[in-house]
Amino acid sequence: MESTSNHIDELIGKYLSHEASADERTRIEAWLGENDANRRYFNQFKVIFDRAVTVKDLPQFDTDAAWNKVRSKLHQKPTAKTVTMQPSGIGLVWRIAASVLLVMGVGFFAYQLLKPSAPVSMEVATNQKSEADTLPDGSGVYLNKETQLAYTFDKKKKAHVVKLKGEAYFNIQHNDDKTFIIDVDGVMIKDIGTSFNVKAYPESNTVEVVVEEGEVMFYTEKDSGLYLRAGGKGVYNKVSKTFTVEQADPNVTAYKTRFFIFSDTDLATVVNELNEVYNKKIVVGSHLEQCRLTVSFNNETIEEIANVIAETLGLTTKISGNDIVLEGKGCEE
């Protein structure tokens, strides 16, 4: 039978997939009868073919690009007109795989052979509700409202990278062999076995990092920045491009835990921190902003919290649309 090696592979693929014409089937059967080498070649091809076509839930990919990549890896083809020599080792596997791809377009088969080291990725965004999620590496993340997160893992660089806009709490699944970095427009937070919070809303002039457990490096390419340990807070000023250390707010993760603690805190600060977490807002007049409050809240509703504040300070509450208005006399100095 007059045929190149590539052509016989195509005919075998058609034959096994029941797409061969009567003439093509006759040619294959005649070729099989020529010698034992041809029959062994056919049987090895059939084993791989049978495994490939049983795969379900095939991923989407560019079959033409996959075929071109397979073809580029093939050993130089023999020029003999009749296939009588059986390729061995890796060359045989690639030749068979290439034919299966060409004839059947079996996506999974090509994917397993050719899957690149392209990054694993994930994107998530929140609107008016905070939510918990898990990154592909197993790390936990809790996103505050109006937050966007994009995660990638580069296998070659062994690097997990998270692009963040907004606020999120990370509980990193630490691995000494892999790097985990939060990237906020070039401001980096590098995990060193850590649970930490990052506040980085685009409209803010600062990026804030508070470490709950472990350690982080907080830096840019041009500034070595800060080395923060558990309980530490670092702030990067986008305008001055400087890092400073500040006292951590005890309520930094209240959007996640709904636990607040205030100790002799002015009412304006109390209300601002509550309003950052709850959708319904508390409103106070300027004459009440300096009232002092020592109280804690643990997962109460905003209505319950407003009532406690009102009772503590001798105020009343009034509903106005989506607001809870606190009214009463100003507090004595």
TAPE-V811245 format. One line per field, one symbol per residue. psi: psi as a letter, one per 20 degrees, with the letter a starting at -180 (. if undefined). burial: 1 if it has 9 or more other ideal C-beta (glycine too) atoms within 8 Angstrom, else 0. A space follows every 50 residues. Layout:
psi=???
burial=???
This chain:
psi=poqrgghhgghgggghjkjqrgghgggghhhhigrhgghggghhghgggh ggiiprlpqprohghgghhghhiqqpqqjqhpoippqrbhggghgggggg ggghloghghghhjprkqqprppqqqdjpqqqrpqhiiqqqoprqlqppp pqpohgilppppppocpqppnpnqohiqpopponlipqopplmqprppom phiqjqpppppgqbqqporrhipicqoprpiqpqppohgilqqqprpppi khkhhghkpqppolpqhggggghghhgqgpqppqqhiihjpqpoqqpnkr rhgggghgggghjkrrqppndjqoppqaqrqq.
burial=00101001111111111001000110110111010011111101110110 01101001001010011011000100000000100010001111111111 11110111111001000000010001000100101010111111101111 11110000111111111111011100011111110011111101111111 10010111111101111111001011010001111111000010100100 11111101110100111111101110100111110001111110001001 010011111100101010000011110100100
